[in-house]
Amino acid sequence: AILRRIEPEGALVRIRNAQNGVLNSLLNNARMARLQEFAAMSNGSSSYTLANMLGDLRHGIWSELSGSPVRIDAFRRNLQYAYLAQLASKINPTPVATGGTPVPAAFAFVVAPPPDDARALMRTELMDLDTQLRDALPRAADAETRAHIIEARHRIDVTLHPEKSGS
């Protein structure tokens, strides 16, 4: 109600940008490498692992999927799309020029990917999420949520199987 009074448009984009910034920080390659290293050096003591963090992140971002019916509002859909985009960029890094624009491979360098274990864990998270989405689809409460679930499953498929996307 407050946003409608002070900002008639642009709130979704502004909030998605803020959400994306938090996701960038959480999924920072150096942060993931530190979590992995701390767990390896913990000598069996309980530590917060990279697998714990990625699982907690998925459960928090996609908490609506456990509801009945499943209803996901526009702000949460944007957060969930940002999450899928972040994981896709980590699993399948895109060659970029220094300006950030995709370029032919002969003229580009690849942004350093996250640690191999992080990529493996992110793939597993996406596979688990796809199962949750499949199970939630029949419980979608409205057309927007249903379309979002279908689109999210498509994006996961393209991320996990880029050879099928034709790109």
N, C-alpha and C positions, 0 to 999 in steps of 0.2 A: 504494500500500500504506500509506503514511504517512497520507494523508487518511482512509482507511477506519478507521484506529485513533483518530484525534483528532476526526474530524467525520463521523459516520455519514450525515448528509444536509446538503444546502445548498451543497456544494462547487461544483456546476455553476453555480448562480446567482451565487455569490460570484466565481468566476473569470470568468464572462461579464461581470459588472459591471466587473471590472478590465480585461478586454479591451476593453470598450466605452469605458472612459475613455481608453485609449491611442488607439483609433480616433478619438474626439472630438478629441483633441489633434492627431493627424496630419491630420485632415480639417477643421480649423478654417478658417473662411472667410478670416480675416486671414492665416493661414499660406499658404493657397493663393494669395491675392492677392500676397503677397510673392514667392513662387516665380515667379509669372507676371511680376511687375515685374523681378525680378533677371534673368530670361531676356531680357526685352525690352531691358534696359539693358546687356547683356553685349557688345554690338557684335560678335557672331559668335564670341566666345570660348566655350569649352565651359563650360557651367554645368549644374547639376542642375535640370532643368525640372519643371514641374508634371506634364507627360506622363510623364517618367521616374519621378517619385514615385508617381503613380497606377498605372503599369504594374508597378513593383516591389512595390507593396502588393498588387495582385491576384495576382501570381505567388507571393508569399510566403504569402498567406492560402489560396490554392487549389492549393498545390503537389501535393497528393494526386492531382489530376486527370491528371497525367502518368504515374502508376503503372499497372502492370498486374499484378494486378487493382487496382481503385480501392477503397480502404477508408478511411473517414473516421470517426474516433471522436467521441464525444459532445462532448468539449471543443472539438475543431476545428469540429464542426457548429455549435456555439453561436457561435464566433468568426465563422464564415462567415455565419450569420444576422444577426449584429450588423453585419457589413460591408454586407450587402444593405440592412438597415434604414437605416444611415447614408447610403448613396448615394441611397436612395429619398427620404429627408427633404431631401437637398440638391437633388435634381432636381425634386421636387414638394413644396415647402414647404407645410405645413399652417397655415391661419389659427389663431391661438391667442389666448386671453385672457391677461391678465397671470399668472394662476395656472397656465398651461400646458395647460388643457383645451381640446379642440377646441370651437369655438362657431360659430354661424351667421355667415356672411360679413359681414352688416350690423353685427355687434357686435365685430368682430375686427380685428386688424392682422396682417400677414403678416411672419414673421420674415425678415429680409433674406437673400436667397439668396446663394450664392457667386458669384464672377465668371462671366460668361457663358461664357468659354472653359473654366472649370472644369466647368460643367454639361455642356458639349459633350463634353469629355474623359471625364467620368464616364459619359455615355451610351455612348460608344464602348467604354469598359471593360466595361460591362454587356453590350453586344452581343458583344464578343469572348469574355467569360466564358460567355455562353449557348451559343456555338459549342463551347467547350471542354466544357461540361456535356453537351451533346447527344452529342458524340463519346465522352465517358466513360461514359455511361449503360449501354451494353452490357457494360462491363467492371466494373460494380459488383459487389463481392465479397459483399455481404450485403443483407438486406431494408432495414435502416436506411439504408445508404448509397444504395441505389436510391431510396427514398422521399425522402431528403434532396435528391438531385439533381433529382428531379421537382418537389419543392416550391421549390427554388431557381430553377428555370426558370420556374415559375409567378410567383414574386415578381418576377423580372426582367421578365416580360411585363406584369405589372400596373404596374410602375414606368415602363416605356417606353411603355405604352399605357393610361393611367389611364381613358380614356373607355370602354374595354372592360370595366372592372371594375364599373361601375355605381355607383361612389361619387363 
